[in-house]
Every structure is written in C-alpha cells, then in structure tokens.
Amino acid sequence: MLDTAIYGDYHTSWCPGCGNHDILVALKQALATCDLPPEKVLMVSGIGQAAKAPHYINANVVNGLHGRALPAAIGAKLANPDLAVVVESGDGCLYGEGGNHFMAAVRRNINLTVLAHNNGIYGLTKGQASPTSTPHIKSKAQPFGVLSTPFNPLTTALALGAGFVARGFSGDKENLPGLIAQAIRYPGFALIDILTPCVSFNKYNTFGWYKKHSAPLPSNHNAASKAAALAAAEQADQEEPFFPLGVLYRRQPGPVMEDHFPMLKNGPLALQKVDLAALEAVQKGFM
C-alpha cells in the first residue's frame, strides 16, 4: 500500500466543515489502497465546488467545462486505457448540465469511476436548487421551495445498466475509502453518489440530517440482485427520504467500451506508431 503523502497536501478554497474535505481524504486513502501512483491516475472534473477536488491532489488532471467532465474522461480513457480515470464533480455538474453525458457513459460501460459530490444544492453559485434538491429547501433563489421532483441518480444508473452502483456519505470516514477503492477496482462503469452537506447554502440537509436519514445496507442485502438494488435506491424517493449506504448493485464484469477497439490492445494510442499510408488512404476516401 502506498503512502497517501505522495498525493500532496494543498490549501483548499472550501468552507470549513464542508464534506468535500472528507471525500478528498477518502479518495487519497483509496488510491493508496489500490497502489495507484499519481502518474497512473487521471482526475477529471467539470465546474463547481466539488469540481475543484482534482486541484488538490497530485495526479494528472483535466478540469473541463460545466457538465462536460464525462466526455473528456471517456476520450482520455480510450486514448490511454492504462490510466485509472476518476471523474469527480457535483450533483449539478454531473446530473444537471451533464445529465445526457451521464446517461451515455452508463450505457457505454466505459471503465470509469464516477464520484458525485451530492449536496443537493449549487454551492458555487450561492444556493440555487440542483437536480437532487429536496422540496423542503427554501432560499432567495427558490423562496417557495423546490418545485421539481428530485432526480434519483441511482435508480437511473440501474435502469440504464450500470454494473457498479453505490452510495456513500462524507461523514462515514470509516467506510468511504473502502467503497471508493471497490469502485476503482471494478472493471466497468462505477458510480458512487456521495451525500455531502453544503454548510453554507444548504441549511436543511446538514450532517445531522444525513446521519438521521442514512444507514449502512443490511448485512443480508443481495448486491447481485438488481431488484434488491432498485428497492434500496427507491427509499430516497419517499416523502421522508432514506439513503442506504454501501454497494447497492455489483454485477459480474462484462465487456467494456475499450474492448470494442482492437487498436487499443497494443497499448495507449500515444505510444503507438502512426501508419501514414493508412492515414493517407482514409483522407483520400473523403476527397
């Protein structure tokens, strides 16, 4: 196991008490557990407070546009399948602006790990409702409360065929690192929706609220059963939502998107020689 010190220790711009701090610590522990040195890791994010996370870790980083983390991550993984690619962004970025990309990535089953910092609010832009905001949240931006039904990322991922679907909590410091390590090791699309409070702009979903409304999955939960996983995920849709923590679903690994491209069997594209004659033939085909 590697020493987490190799991933650096940087000053952050997050508010004191923000759950993002705990997720960053858990991610470093997970990478160390997986024996992944910084040069073997690519962190990809969009825009937002959660999307700043890759700025605070010593690894390869792509910080993209709002909602566009997944397309960049997919391109990077196809160019260099040897990298462990981790997408880390917020609920607004991944499920709102990036909603279509989220669904496409699940369906493609590309070997990515997605860590969604889900605080139910747009923290960077001062408290607008996000796709996962609960109806109880009132603010200057939504004085009558949230009018839309909250988006359930886990039922969506399950319905679209994701192979690894889990939920974590930033306050669960004991189990979150191991949960992230499991996702990184899973050969296929892996999603962890991580509940994490925004201490500045979401005064409803606090640490205390999450602790009251979440608990580890029961020991007899069958993670191989999609029906059991859906039943657990749908508890978040109740009038008084509840969030089971842990791996809701894990199916036997199957073909990933990278397997469909024979040229990737020879290693990263950047390390392969360019066949100029073949390139010229392709170009002439468009003339």
C-alpha positions in Angstrom: 0.0 0.0 0.0 1.3 3.4 -0.9 1.7 6.4 1.4 -1.0 8.9 1.0 1.6 11.7 1.3 2.5 11.2 -2.4 -0.8 12.7 -3.4 0.2 16.0 -1.9 -1.3 18.3 0.7 -2.7 21.6 -0.7 -4.6 24.6 0.7 -8.2 24.4 -0.4 -10.9 27.1 -1.0 -13.7 25.1 0.5 -15.6 26.3 3.5 -14.6 24.9 6.9 -16.8 21.9 7.7 -17.5 21.2 4.0 -17.9 17.5 3.3 -15.6 17.8 0.3 -12.6 17.8 2.7 -13.5 14.3 3.9 -14.1 13.0 0.4 -10.7 14.2 -0.7 -9.1 12.4 2.3 -11.1 9.2 1.5 -10.0 9.4 -2.2 -6.3 9.6 -1.3 -6.7 6.6 1.0 -8.5 4.6 -1.7 -5.8 5.4 -4.3 -3.1 4.3 -1.9 -5.0 1.1 -1.1 -5.2 0.4 -4.8 -1.4 1.1 -5.2 -2.0 3.7 -7.8 0.9 6.2 -8.0 0.0 9.8 -9.2 1.3 9.2 -12.7 -1.2 6.3 -13.2 -4.2 8.4 -12.1 -6.3 10.9 -14.2 -8.7 13.1 -12.3 -11.4 14.7 -14.4 -14.0 17.3 -13.3 -16.3 20.0 -14.6 -17.1 23.2 -12.8 -18.3 23.8 -9.2 -17.0 23.5 -5.7 -16.8 19.7 -5.9 -15.1 20.0 -9.3 -12.2 21.8 -7.6 -11.2 18.5 -5.9 -8.7 17.5 -8.6 -6.8 20.8 -8.0 -5.9 19.5 -4.5 -4.4 16.1 -5.4 -1.1 15.3 -7.0 -2.2 13.4 -10.2 -2.9 14.0 -13.8 -5.8 16.5 -14.1 -8.4 17.6 -16.7 -10.6 20.4 -15.4 -13.3 20.9 -18.1 -16.5 22.8 -18.8 -19.6 22.6 -16.6 -21.3 19.3 -17.2 -18.6 18.1 -19.6 -16.4 16.0 -17.3 -17.6 12.7 -18.7 -16.9 13.3 -22.4 -13.3 14.3 -21.6 -12.9 11.3 -19.3 -14.2 8.9 -22.0 -11.8 10.4 -24.5 -8.8 10.1 -22.2 -9.7 6.5 -21.2 -9.9 5.5 -24.9 -6.6 7.2 -25.7 -4.9 5.6 -22.7 -6.7 2.6 -21.1 -3.7 2.1 -18.8 -4.8 5.1 -16.7 -7.2 4.8 -13.8 -9.7 7.6 -14.6 -11.7 9.1 -11.8 -14.5 11.6 -12.6 -15.2 13.9 -9.6 -17.8 16.6 -9.7 -21.0 17.8 -8.1 -24.7 16.9 -8.5 -25.4 19.9 -10.6 -22.5 19.3 -12.9 -23.0 15.6 -13.4 -26.7 15.2 -13.1 -27.9 18.7 -14.4 -25.7 20.2 -17.1 -24.1 16.8 -17.7 -27.2 14.7 -17.5 -27.2 13.4 -21.1 -23.4 12.6 -20.8 -24.1 10.8 -17.5 -26.7 8.5 -19.3 -24.4 8.0 -22.3 -21.5 7.0 -20.1 -23.5 4.4 -18.2 -24.8 2.9 -21.4 -21.3 2.7 -22.9 -19.9 0.9 -19.9 -16.6 2.5 -20.2 -14.1 1.7 -17.3 -14.5 4.9 -15.3 -15.1 5.7 -11.6 -17.6 8.5 -11.0 -17.6 10.2 -7.6 -20.6 12.5 -7.4 -20.5 15.0 -4.5 -24.2 15.2 -3.9 -25.1 18.2 -1.6 -28.5 18.9 -3.1 -27.6 22.5 -4.0 -25.5 24.6 -6.3 -22.8 25.7 -3.8 -20.5 27.7 -6.1 -23.4 29.9 -7.4 -24.8 30.6 -4.0 -27.7 28.2 -3.4 -29.8 27.6 -6.4 -31.7 24.3 -6.4 -29.9 21.4 -8.1 -31.5 18.2 -9.7 -31.2 16.4 -6.3 -32.6 19.2 -4.1 -35.4 18.2 -1.8 -38.7 20.1 -1.8 -38.1 21.4 1.7 -35.2 23.7 0.6 -36.1 27.4 0.5 -33.7 30.1 -0.4 -33.6 33.5 -2.1 -33.4 31.6 -5.4 -36.5 29.5 -4.6 -38.5 31.2 -1.9 -41.4 28.8 -2.3 -39.3 25.7 -2.0 -38.1 23.3 -4.8 -41.0 22.6 -7.2 -39.4 19.8 -9.2 -39.2 16.1 -8.2 -35.7 15.2 -7.0 -33.6 13.3 -9.5 -32.6 9.8 -8.3 -29.2 9.1 -9.9 -29.0 5.5 -8.6 -32.3 4.3 -10.0 -31.4 6.0 -13.3 -28.0 4.3 -13.4 -29.5 0.9 -12.5 -32.2 1.3 -15.2 -29.6 2.0 -17.8 -27.5 -1.0 -16.9 -24.6 0.3 -14.7 -22.5 -2.5 -13.3 -21.5 -0.9 -10.0 -23.8 1.4 -8.2 -23.2 2.6 -4.6 -24.0 5.4 -2.2 -21.6 6.9 0.3 -21.6 9.6 2.9 -18.8 12.1 3.5 -19.3 11.7 7.3 -18.7 8.0 7.1 -15.0 8.2 7.3 -14.5 4.6 8.2 -16.3 3.1 5.2 -16.0 5.7 2.4 -12.3 5.0 1.5 -13.0 1.2 1.0 -16.1 2.0 -1.0 -14.1 4.2 -3.4 -11.4 1.6 -3.7 -14.0 -1.0 -4.7 -15.3 1.3 -7.4 -11.8 2.0 -8.7 -11.1 -1.7 -8.9 -14.4 -2.6 -10.7 -13.7 -3.2 -14.4 -16.5 -1.1 -15.9 -18.6 2.0 -15.2 -18.8 2.6 -11.4 -20.9 5.2 -9.7 -20.7 6.4 -6.1 -23.3 9.0 -5.2 -21.7 10.6 -2.1 -24.0 12.5 0.3 -22.1 15.6 1.5 -23.5 18.7 3.2 -23.0 22.2 1.9 -22.6 24.0 5.2 -23.0 27.5 3.7 -26.0 27.2 1.4 -28.0 24.1 2.3 -29.2 24.6 5.8 -31.7 21.7 5.6 -29.5 18.7 4.5 -27.0 19.0 7.4 -24.6 16.4 8.8 -27.2 15.7 11.4 -29.9 15.3 8.8 -27.8 12.9 6.7 -26.9 10.8 9.8 -30.6 10.6 10.7 -31.6 9.7 7.1 -28.9 7.2 6.2 -27.5 3.9 7.4 -25.4 1.0 6.1 -27.2 -1.5 3.9 -28.4 -4.5 5.9 -26.0 -7.4 6.1 -28.3 -9.6 4.1 -28.6 -7.2 1.1 -28.0 -9.0 -2.1 -25.8 -6.8 -4.2 -26.1 -9.2 -7.2 -29.9 -8.5 -7.4 -31.0 -5.5 -9.5 -34.4 -5.8 -7.9 -32.9 -5.5 -4.4 -30.7 -2.6 -5.5 -33.7 -0.7 -7.0 -35.7 -1.3 -3.8 -32.9 0.2 -1.8 -32.3 3.1 -4.2 -36.1 4.0 -4.2 -36.0 4.6 -0.5 -34.7 8.1 -1.4 -37.9 8.8 -3.2 -40.1 8.5 -0.1 -41.8 11.5 1.4 -39.3 11.2 4.3 -36.2 10.1 2.2 -33.8 7.5 3.4 -30.4 6.6 1.9 -28.9 3.1 2.4 -25.1 3.3 2.3 -22.8 0.8 0.5 -22.7 -1.1 -2.7 -26.3 -1.4 -3.8 -25.5 -3.3 -7.0 -22.5 -5.1 -8.5 -22.9 -7.4 -11.4 -20.3 -9.7 -12.9 -18.0 -7.7 -15.1 -18.6 -7.9 -18.8 -17.1 -6.2 -21.9 -16.2 -2.6 -21.5 -16.2 0.0 -24.2 -12.5 -0.2 -24.7 -12.8 -3.9 -25.7 -14.5 -2.9 -28.9 -11.4 -1.1 -30.3 -8.7 -3.6 -31.5 -6.1 -0.9 -31.8 -6.2 -0.4 -28.0 -4.8 -3.9 -27.5 -1.5 -2.6 -28.5 -1.4 -0.1 -25.6 -2.0 3.7 -25.3 -2.5 5.4 -28.7 0.2 8.0 -27.9 2.8 5.2 -27.7 1.8 3.6 -31.0 3.4 4.3 -34.3 1.4 6.2 -36.9 0.7 4.3 -40.2 1.0 7.3 -42.5 0.0 5.2 -45.6 -3.2 4.1 -43.9 -3.9 7.7 -42.8 -3.5 8.9 -46.3 -5.8 6.3 -47.6 -8.5 7.4 -45.2 -8.1 11.0 -46.2 -8.4 10.2 -49.9 -11.6 8.4 -49.1 -13.2 11.8 -48.3 -12.0 13.5 -51.5 
